[in-house]
Amino acid sequence: MTKLQKIFLFGFLLVLAALVYTEASKPQPVSWFPSYSKEDKIPLGTYVLNDLVKKSFNENLSEKNIPPFEALQDSTLKGTYFFVNNTINFDKTELDSLISWAKKGNTVFIAANYLGGKLLDTLNLETSTEVTIEKIGSEPLLKLVNKKFALQKPFHIKKDLSVRYFSKIDTIAQTVLGVSGRFIDSLKIKEPRINFIKAPLGEGQFFIHLQPEIFSNFFLLSEENTTHTTQVLSYLNDGKTIYWDNHYKSGKRVNISPLRVLLSNKNFKWAYYFLLIGALLFIIFEGRRKQRSIPIVHPLTNKTYEYTQTIAGMYLDKKENHLIAKKQITLFLEFIRTRLRVPTENSNERFYKTVAERSGNTPEDTLKLFTFIEKINNQNNTSKEELLKLYQEIKEFKKKTDGKS
C-alpha cells in the first residue's frame, strides 16, 4: 500500500468513526407502537397498569400466556378475563367458549380500538371513528356516566389518537357506562359518543371499552388520569380472580434470532456495522497477494513418438524385419485386448467371430488377417514385403474399428 493510499484510508476511517459516534450518541426516539404488553415501559405499554392491578387485586390476579380457548378448558376458572390491546379479533370457536364461560356467571372485559366482526355481530354492535372539521387531529375526552362520577370533568388524553365509539348498540339489553368525544377548545364533550358498555350474557356479562389507551403507561402517568382508569376497573372489583391475557398483545415477546437481539441495541448495532465495514476494508486493501508472481513451469513434453521412431529406425537399419513384425503383432493383440475387450489366449472360431463383431470387420477379413499373423509367427524370417503387408492389413483393420473406412 502506497503512502497516499494509507492517508486516504486513515481519513476515511476517521470520517466513518465520527459518523458512527454521531449516530450512536443521538437520543433514541420515543416508540408509540401500540404494544400493550405488561413488560413494555413505552407510552403504549401496560407496565404501570399491570403493577396497579397487582397491588389492587393482590392474590386475585392470574396471568394467561395461552389462547383463551385453551385456558377455558379448565372448568375451575371463575372470575374476569381481562383483554387490552389495539385489536381484539376472536375466531368463532374462541368467541363461543368465552360467551359460554360468561353465561355461567363470569365476566369478560375487553378494551380495544378495533373489534373482530364475529364479536360485533354476536353482540349486535357497530363501531365507528369520530370525524370533525372543527379541528385537525383528535385528542380524546373520556367520561363515565355513573352519577357518582357525573360532576367530574372529562379526562383528556393529550395525544392525537382516534376517537372510537359505538354507532349501534342493543339499547334494551346493554348498558352505557362511558362516553367520549374530541377535545376542541375546552374540557367539554359537545357530542357524547358511547365508548364503554356492559352487555349481559346469561348470569355474566361482557364489558367493552373502545379506548384502550386509558390503560397505557402514557395515560396513567399523566396528571390525575389514574382516577379514571381506577373508576373503570371498579366495575370488576367483585373479589373474584382476574385472568390477565398476555396472548392477544401486539407487543408480546416471541423467539428471535441472536442477531435480532444484537441489532435491537443501537450501540451493539453500530459496533456490528463497524465490524462489517472494517472487514470489507481489510479484504479490499490487505486481501491481495503480497508474494512475487510464480513463474510458469511448462510440463514435460511427451517424447514417445520420437522414441518410437528412433527404435524403429534402429531395427530397420539392422534389417530385423521378423523382429519388427513380432512387435507389431504383440501391439495388435494388445489392441484387441484393451480396445475390443477380447482375450487373445485362444484363437478359435468363436474368437474370430467376436473380434469381427466388435471391430466392424467382416469375418472373412478377420480370419484372413489372423491367418497371416499365424504364418508370420510360425516362420523364422520375414521379408520386407511381408512386413509392409502386415502393417497395411493391421492399419486397415484398425481403421474399420475406429469407423474411419
Phi and psi in degrees as a GROMACS rama.xvg file:
@    title "Ramachandran Plot"
@    xaxis  label "Phi"
@    yaxis  label "Psi"
@TYPE xy
-74.6357  166.98  THR-2
-63.7956  -39.5355  LYS-3
-63.9682  -41.665  LEU-4
-61.8504  -40.1233  GLN-5
-63.9883  -38.0263  LYS-6
-64.7431  -45.8376  ILE-7
-62.6364  -41.1364  PHE-8
-65.0658  -44.0086  LEU-9
-62.349  -42.4528  PHE-10
-63.6155  -41.1695  GLY-11
-63.6596  -44.7119  PHE-12
-64.8151  -35.6533  LEU-13
-64.8372  -46.2273  LEU-14
-62.9939  -42.6416  VAL-15
-61.7332  -43.6514  LEU-16
-62.0873  -38.7117  ALA-17
-64.7362  -41.5951  ALA-18
-65.122  -41.5543  LEU-19
-64.0374  -43.2375  VAL-20
-64.1333  -42.9918  TYR-21
-61.6981  -44.7998  THR-22
-67.8142  -41.0858  GLU-23
-70.1205  -27.1792  ALA-24
-87.8309  -3.45242  SER-25
-67.1664  142.108  LYS-26
-66.5815  136.644  PRO-27
-70.578  129.889  GLN-28
-66.4437  151.237  PRO-29
-70.9009  131.921  VAL-30
-91.2204  123.186  SER-31
-103.109  26.9245  TRP-32
-65.4624  130.98  PHE-33
-75.6591  74.565  PRO-34
-74.3668  -54.1705  SER-35
60.1055  22.2771  TYR-36
-87.9468  142.541  SER-37
-68.598  -15.4413  LYS-38
-90.5341  -12.2899  GLU-39
-93.086  132.764  ASP-40
-101.996  10.3059  LYS-41
-69.8856  165.317  ILE-42
-50.3784  -42.5099  PRO-43
-102.312  32.5214  LEU-44
-94.4779  176.349  GLY-45
-124.647  32.7458  THR-46
-60.7013  -45.4941  TYR-47
-67.6782  -42.7639  VAL-48
-61.2316  -44.1436  LEU-49
-61.3804  -40.2808  ASN-50
-65.5867  -39.5203  ASP-51
-64.9854  -43.1323  LEU-52
-66.5888  -39.3472  VAL-53
-60.0061  -41.8769  LYS-54
-71.501  -35.513  LYS-55
-77.4899  -41.3708  SER-56
-103.87  -5.67118  PHE-57
48.826  -116.235  ASN-58
-78.2839  -7.57895  GLU-59
-88.9696  36.1799  ASN-60
-127.92  128.777  LEU-61
-133.752  127.16  SER-62
-93.4855  138.71  GLU-63
-119.293  117.527  LYS-64
-98.3683  -1.128  ASN-65
-105.932  163.715  ILE-66
-59.3605  147.899  PRO-67
-56.1847  -35.9267  PRO-68
-58.7086  -40.4684  PHE-69
-72.3081  -40.9454  GLU-70
-63.451  -38.1182  ALA-71
-78.4063  0.690917  LEU-72
-68.4847  -19.4247  GLN-73
-81.7186  109.15  ASP-74
-71.52  -8.93867  SER-75
-85.2232  -7.16891  THR-76
-68.8415  124.028  LEU-77
-138.863  131.26  LYS-78
143.516  -135.701  GLY-79
-123.781  129.204  THR-80
-96.3108  119.302  TYR-81
-107.897  118.249  PHE-82
-117.845  131.563  PHE-83
-143.167  123.88  VAL-84
-169.19  168.369  ASN-85
-64.6218  -39.9748  ASN-86
-134.525  134.83  THR-87
-125.103  118.864  ILE-88
-136.899  95.9356  ASN-89
-81.8266  145.58  PHE-90
-82.4221  173.902  ASP-91
-61.4445  -45.2687  LYS-92
-62.6685  -43.6577  THR-93
-67.8764  -40.8106  GLU-94
-64.3295  -41.3632  LEU-95
-61.2674  -39.6426  ASP-96
-67.7822  -36.9401  SER-97
-68.0774  -41.3613  LEU-98
-64.9143  -44.3537  ILE-99
-60.8827  -40.1194  SER-100
-65.8829  -41.1999  TRP-101
-65.2338  -38.3998  ALA-102
-63.6187  -19.0202  LYS-103
-84.3149  7.66101  LYS-104
106.657  13.6983  GLY-105
-103.744  172.653  ASN-106
-123.716  138.85  THR-107
-117.53  118.889  VAL-108
-109.207  124.954  PHE-109
-126.939  124.917  ILE-110
-122.188  113.488  ALA-111
-159.972  148.54  ALA-112
-71.636  -38.5872  ASN-113
-127.361  129.928  TYR-114
-113.328  148.846  LEU-115
-66.8382  151.905  GLY-116
-61.3995  -34.3599  GLY-117
-65.8894  -39.8226  LYS-118
-66.3318  -44.8184  LEU-119
-62.887  -43.2676  LEU-120
-66.0546  -40.6146  ASP-121
-63.8355  -40.5132  THR-122
-93.709  5.62723  LEU-123
58.391  52.1544  ASN-124
-120.705  155.857  LEU-125
-138.176  143.004  GLU-126
-122.496  160.906  THR-127
-154.861  176.247  SER-128
-118.726  131.534  THR-129
-72.5625  132.715  GLU-130
-129.187  135.237  VAL-131
-143.368  152.761  THR-132
-98.0394  0.171039  ILE-133
-71.8033  -29.0499  GLU-134
-152.308  138.408  LYS-135
-75.6726  134.468  ILE-136
87.6969  164.279  GLY-137
-143.799  117.033  SER-138
-109.172  114.994  GLU-139
-66.1925  143.77  PRO-140
-113.893  136.376  LEU-141
-130.267  144.325  LEU-142
-157.69  143.212  LYS-143
-91.3477  149.063  LEU-144
-94.4799  -6.50813  VAL-145
-56.7029  138.856  ASN-146
-58.3491  -30.5191  LYS-147
-64.2379  -25.1759  LYS-148
-112.244  6.02661  PHE-149
-64.8119  -32.4046  ALA-150
-80.9417  -10.0852  LEU-151
-72.7039  149.575  GLN-152
-73.5027  151.964  LYS-153
-60.8146  148.298  PRO-154
-87.8879  136.944  PHE-155
-110.345  124.606  HIS-156
-94.9707  107.448  ILE-157
-84.361  63.5453  LYS-158
-155.872  140.755  LYS-159
-70.1768  98.1073  ASP-160
-130.347  157.184  LEU-161
-68.3982  141.453  SER-162
-102.828  101.045  VAL-163
-94.3417  145.426  ARG-164
-150.952  165.638  TYR-165
-87.137  116.282  PHE-166
-85.6174  -13.6945  SER-167
-151.481  132.6  LYS-168
-138.218  169.481  ILE-169
-87.1657  94.8273  ASP-170
-66.044  -20.2042  THR-171
-77.9828  -44.9173  ILE-172
-97.4673  -28.4944  ALA-173
-98.4623  150.179  GLN-174
-114.887  134.215  THR-175
-83.0866  124.771  VAL-176
-110.772  -22.9964  LEU-177
-155.118  156.312  GLY-178
-130.869  164.952  VAL-179
-143.32  167.974  SER-180
-164.778  -178.376  GLY-181
-101.814  140.833  ARG-182
-74.6675  122.157  PHE-183
-107.343  -68.5859  ILE-184
-139.273  -4.56947  ASP-185
-155.403  165.837  SER-186
-80.3769  64.9434  LEU-187
-141.446  128.135  LYS-188
-85.5086  106.771  ILE-189
-73.1477  -42.4361  LYS-190
-125.744  90.8812  GLU-191
-60.1629  133.956  PRO-192
-119.195  137.627  ARG-193
-71.3104  123.954  ILE-194
-131.767  0.416553  ASN-195
-145.067  120.091  PHE-196
-134.405  164.165  ILE-197
-120.578  126.272  LYS-198
-118.183  105.08  ALA-199
-66.4011  141.678  PRO-200
-141.254  107.685  LEU-201
59.5802  -124.902  GLY-202
-92.4026  0.358729  GLU-203
-122.023  -159.863  GLY-204
-162.251  161.652  GLN-205
-109.591  131.048  PHE-206
-105.236  129.004  PHE-207
-129.187  125.51  ILE-208
-123.031  131.162  HIS-209
-97.3963  13.9722  LEU-210
-130.922  76.3852  GLN-211
-64.4801  -14.1237  PRO-212
-61.3938  -20.0241  GLU-213
-69.2389  -13.3646  ILE-214
-101.863  5.25036  PHE-215
-85.4873  162.638  SER-216
-58.7857  -40.9899  ASN-217
-58.2693  -46.7612  PHE-218
-71.9227  -43.0764  PHE-219
-69.5965  -25.1323  LEU-220
-96.5844  7.73139  LEU-221
-104.689  116.551  SER-222
51.0007  -128.282  GLU-223
-104.946  26.9834  GLU-224
-67.6505  -19.9609  ASN-225
-56.7386  -29.6144  THR-226
-60.0177  -45.1284  THR-227
-65.3083  -43.5083  HIS-228
-62.9599  -39.8422  THR-229
-64.2681  -38.71  THR-230
-65.0613  -38.7591  GLN-231
-65.8874  -42.3496  VAL-232
-72.0762  -16.3868  LEU-233
-64.4784  -20.8415  SER-234
-68.7229  -16.0795  TYR-235
-101.659  -3.92845  LEU-236
-79.9228  70.3903  ASN-237
-112.498  12.1098  ASP-238
81.0006  -0.496673  GLY-239
-92.1593  167.275  LYS-240
-71.4452  139.309  THR-241
-103.563  125.134  ILE-242
-99.5838  104.812  TYR-243
-81.6645  119.379  TRP-244
-82.111  124.581  ASP-245
-107.686  0.351174  ASN-246
-81.1067  -51.275  HIS-247
-84.7954  76.7412  TYR-248
-137.339  126.901  LYS-249
-63.736  -28.83  SER-250
-105.973  23.9203  GLY-251
-67.7793  150.256  LYS-252
-76.0729  137.163  ARG-253
-128.721  162.702  VAL-254
-68.8558  127.161  ASN-255
-129.755  161.976  ILE-256
-74.0757  156.509  SER-257
-57.8559  -33.5711  PRO-258
-65.8251  -36.5171  LEU-259
-63.7032  -39.9678  ARG-260
-63.3624  -41.4618  VAL-261
-62.5196  -43.5443  LEU-262
-78.5836  -12.2341  LEU-263
-74.5976  -18.7723  SER-264
-100.138  124.562  ASN-265
-62.8245  -35.3683  LYS-266
-69.4816  -44.9695  ASN-267
-63.6602  -37.653  PHE-268
-62.0463  -46.6216  LYS-269
-72.0551  -30.9974  TRP-270
-64.7103  -39.5073  ALA-271
-65.1399  -45.0827  TYR-272
-63.2001  -40.638  TYR-273
-63.0085  -38.497  PHE-274
-63.5386  -43.0191  LEU-275
-63.6093  -43.2409  LEU-276
-65.3639  -41.5261  ILE-277
-61.9085  -40.7696  GLY-278
-64.3323  -39.566  ALA-279
-64.304  -43.2384  LEU-280
-64.5579  -37.7248  LEU-281
-62.6363  -41.4664  PHE-282
-64.3582  -40.2012  ILE-283
-68.1656  -46.3817  ILE-284
-96.0879  -28.838  PHE-285
-113.733  -5.01776  GLU-286
-83.6291  -5.16454  GLY-287
-75.2808  153.474  ARG-288
-69.5708  129.718  ARG-289
-101.166  -8.84647  LYS-290
-81.9064  166.36  GLN-291
-67.9535  155.815  ARG-292
-65.6845  141.597  SER-293
-85.6292  124.911  ILE-294
-65.3123  149.539  PRO-295
-78.3931  125.197  ILE-296
-105.344  111.631  VAL-297
-73.7769  139.596  HIS-298
-69.2919  155.2  PRO-299
-63.1305  138.019  LEU-300
-79.2991  151.744  THR-301
-78.4649  115.017  ASN-302
-100.503  15.4924  LYS-303
-61.0605  -43.1554  THR-304
-63.3701  -45.6952  TYR-305
-63.4676  -38.7585  GLU-306
-64.4679  -42.3403  TYR-307
-62.6627  -42.3361  THR-308
-60.9807  -40.9913  GLN-309
-64.1426  -47.8568  THR-310
-63.3811  -43.3052  ILE-311
-61.9444  -39.4301  ALA-312
-62.9011  -38.2456  GLY-313
-63.716  -42.5787  MET-314
-65.3363  -41.8643  TYR-315
-66.2643  -37.3631  LEU-316
-63.3875  -34.6722  ASP-317
-86.3043  -3.34837  LYS-318
57.8418  40.5739  LYS-319
-93.4395  69.0812  GLU-320
-63.3073  -39.8071  ASN-321
-65.1672  -39.6194  HIS-322
-66.0816  -38.6761  LEU-323
-65.47  -40.9987  ILE-324
-61.7344  -41.7153  ALA-325
-61.9921  -38.8134  LYS-326
-64.5649  -40.9739  LYS-327
-62.3513  -42.1619  GLN-328
-63.9687  -42.9006  ILE-329
-59.6242  -46.024  THR-330
-63.8056  -37.7865  LEU-331
-65.7262  -43.0242  PHE-332
-63.8558  -35.8772  LEU-333
-61.939  -39.1823  GLU-334
-60.7489  -42.73  PHE-335
-61.8652  -41.8102  ILE-336
-71.3779  -45.0489  ARG-337
-83.8838  -39.9889  THR-338
-84.2687  -45.5507  ARG-339
-95.1098  -7.08055  LEU-340
58.3518  43.8118  ARG-341
-122.543  123.673  VAL-342
-62.9648  145.319  PRO-343
-112.966  14.9396  THR-344
-69.0119  -38.0723  GLU-345
-115.438  123.037  ASN-346
-102.824  97.331  SER-347
-135.614  -173.859  ASN-348
-62.5127  -40.1634  GLU-349
-64.1916  -38.8918  ARG-350
-62.2915  -46.5276  PHE-351
-64.6599  -39.309  TYR-352
-64.4277  -42.8336  LYS-353
-65.3466  -43.143  THR-354
-63.1795  -41.6018  VAL-355
-63.0402  -43.5471  ALA-356
-65.9202  -39.9387  GLU-357
-82.6806  -20.2128  ARG-358
-96.7681  -14.493  SER-359
84.604  6.60894  GLY-360
-92.1159  159.614  ASN-361
-75.7055  154.426  THR-362
-59.2757  -34.4513  PRO-363
-64.9554  -47.5249  GLU-364
-64.4229  -38.3636  ASP-365
-64.0938  -47.6648  THR-366
-62.6275  -38.6969  LEU-367
-62.7374  -43.9307  LYS-368
-65.0414  -46.2969  LEU-369
-71.2239  -27.0654  PHE-370
-65.7499  -41.2772  THR-371
-67.4447  -37.9462  PHE-372
-62.8118  -42.4631  ILE-373
-62.2967  -38.4082  GLU-374
-61.7135  -45.3871  LYS-375
-59.8871  -44.9985  ILE-376
-63.1907  -31.1947  ASN-377
-87.1627  -10.0629  ASN-378
-101.604  163.12  GLN-379
-93.4793  -25.736  ASN-380
-130.405  148.555  ASN-381
-128.982  130.828  THR-382
-79.4579  165.806  SER-383
-62.517  -38.7316  LYS-384
-64.7644  -41.5747  GLU-385
-64.295  -38.6655  GLU-386
-62.2668  -45.0179  LEU-387
-65.5917  -40.1498  LEU-388
-61.8768  -43.6941  LYS-389
-59.9588  -44.2934  LEU-390
-59.9996  -46.2438  TYR-391
-64.7253  -44.3114  GLN-392
-66.6981  -41.1596  GLU-393
-63.2109  -40.6393  ILE-394
-61.2627  -45.5623  LYS-395
-64.5609  -38.8071  GLU-396
-61.27  -44.412  PHE-397
-68.2701  -34.3413  LYS-398
-59.3601  -45.4511  LYS-399
-66.9944  -33.2067  LYS-400
-64.6645  -38.5693  THR-401
-83.1715  -2.28892  ASP-402
74.2801  25.8239  GLY-403
-98.1363  -6.3268  LYS-404
